[in-house]
């Protein structure tokens, strides 16, 4: 069984992060007037291909939903993730299309 990813919301660094096998993966954001701009995801190559980026984005989107924020997917990975997950479309900031 796959062990759950331990994702931490690092408020000071404005990102969601996880350490896997000593490698830091993260999804960075900025908050502007109730809009969570997800602008960068990074997973080091040695731990890539395991769905880590998806889990980080999922955590960020859950945080947005719980906090009442809209989401601006300013990162190509986040845009693709949201396109593939229609249940996230209600979070899109005004004017953003999946």
HELIX and SHEET records of a PDB file:
HELIX    1   1 UNK A   45  UNK A   47  5                                   3    
HELIX    2   2 UNK A   52  UNK A   67  1                                  16    
HELIX    3   3 UNK A   76  UNK A   84  1                                   9    
HELIX    4   4 UNK A   86  UNK A   91  5                                   6    
SHEET    1   A 5 UNK A   8  UNK A  10  0                                        
SHEET    2   A 5 UNK A  15  UNK A  20 -1                                        
SHEET    3   A 5 UNK A  23  UNK A  32 -1                                        
SHEET    4   A 5 UNK A  35  UNK A  42 -1                                        
SHEET    5   A 5 UNK A  70  UNK A  73  1                                        
END                                                                             
